[in-house]
């Protein structure tokens, strides 16, 4: 069982930056591939970024490539999402999610692959 708590959301002007953090409980965090997803009002939840449990493999949605960076610190049971050059269309509730996998290189953009989800943190980008 893994519990996830996101933090770091807020209101920022377009072009600004935010760093989200997702703190996980549980002794086997290092075996979980992690993902960030987001959901804007009236839209479906969409993939943002993912990282393998070993940290060596990452994946990004095309809409955030070159602007967002996912990373993790297994010693701190935390995964991060550094968001730069934010745009109003990045406004959404951001969720982190965990998927237990043996493969050290596993990443996924599919919400159904993730078993555990946080409550979300609001990110609002003003124009």
C-alpha positions in Angstrom: 0.0 0.0 0.0 1.3 3.4 -1.0 -0.1 6.8 0.0 0.8 9.8 -2.1 0.6 13.5 -1.1 1.2 16.2 -3.6 2.4 19.7 -2.8 3.8 22.8 -4.5 0.8 23.9 -6.5 -0.3 27.5 -6.7 -0.9 30.6 -8.8 1.8 31.7 -11.2 2.0 34.1 -14.1 2.6 32.8 -17.6 6.3 32.2 -18.2 6.9 31.4 -14.5 7.9 28.2 -12.8 6.6 25.8 -10.1 8.0 22.7 -8.6 5.6 20.0 -7.5 6.5 17.3 -5.1 4.8 14.0 -4.3 5.7 12.4 -1.0 5.1 8.7 -0.8 4.7 6.5 2.3 5.7 2.8 2.3 9.0 0.9 2.4 9.1 -0.1 -1.2 8.7 3.2 -2.9 11.8 2.5 -4.9 10.0 -0.3 -6.7 7.3 2.0 -8.0 7.3 3.7 -11.4 5.8 7.2 -10.9 3.7 9.4 -13.1 2.2 12.9 -13.1 -1.2 13.5 -14.7 -3.4 16.5 -14.8 -7.0 17.3 -15.3 -8.5 20.6 -16.3 -12.1 21.5 -15.8 -14.4 19.8 -18.3 -11.5 17.7 -19.7 -10.3 14.2 -19.2 -7.3 13.3 -17.1 -4.2 13.4 -19.3 -0.6 12.2 -19.0 2.1 14.7 -18.2 5.3 12.8 -17.3 6.6 9.5 -15.9 9.8 8.1 -14.5 11.0 4.5 -13.9 11.7 3.3 -10.4 15.4 3.4 -11.0 15.1 6.9 -12.4 16.9 6.1 -15.6 13.9 6.2 -18.0 11.5 9.1 -18.4 8.6 9.9 -20.7 6.8 13.2 -21.4 3.7 14.4 -23.1 4.5 16.4 -26.2 2.8 19.4 -24.8 5.3 19.7 -21.9 8.5 18.4 -23.5 11.3 20.8 -23.0 9.5 22.7 -20.3 8.8 20.1 -17.6 11.3 17.7 -15.9 10.4 14.8 -13.7 12.8 13.4 -11.2 12.8 11.3 -8.0 14.8 10.9 -4.8 14.2 7.3 -3.6 16.0 8.1 -0.3 13.3 10.7 0.4 10.4 8.7 -1.1 9.6 11.8 -3.3 9.1 12.4 -6.9 9.2 15.9 -8.4 7.9 17.8 -11.4 9.8 21.0 -12.3 7.6 23.1 -14.5 9.1 26.0 -16.4 7.8 28.4 -19.0 4.3 27.8 -17.8 1.3 28.6 -20.0 -2.3 29.3 -19.2 -3.2 25.9 -20.8 -1.1 24.2 -18.1 -3.8 25.2 -15.6 -5.2 22.0 -14.0 -5.2 19.8 -10.9 -2.0 17.8 -11.0 -2.0 14.2 -9.6 0.9 11.9 -9.0 0.4 8.2 -9.3 2.4 5.0 -8.5 2.7 1.7 -10.4 4.5 -1.3 -8.8 6.8 -2.8 -11.4 9.8 -5.1 -11.2 11.3 -3.7 -14.4 13.7 -0.9 -13.6 13.0 0.8 -16.9 9.2 0.6 -16.9 7.3 3.8 -17.6 3.7 4.3 -18.7 1.4 7.1 -19.9 -1.7 5.1 -19.3 -3.7 6.0 -16.1 -5.0 2.4 -15.9 -1.4 1.1 -15.2 -1.2 3.1 -12.0 -2.7 1.6 -8.8 -2.2 4.5 -6.4 -3.1 8.1 -6.7 -2.7 11.3 -4.7 -5.4 13.8 -4.0 -4.0 16.4 -6.4 -2.7 19.9 -6.2 -4.1 22.9 -8.1 -1.9 24.7 -10.6 -3.2 28.0 -12.0 -1.3 29.9 -14.7 -2.6 33.4 -15.4 -2.1 35.2 -18.7 
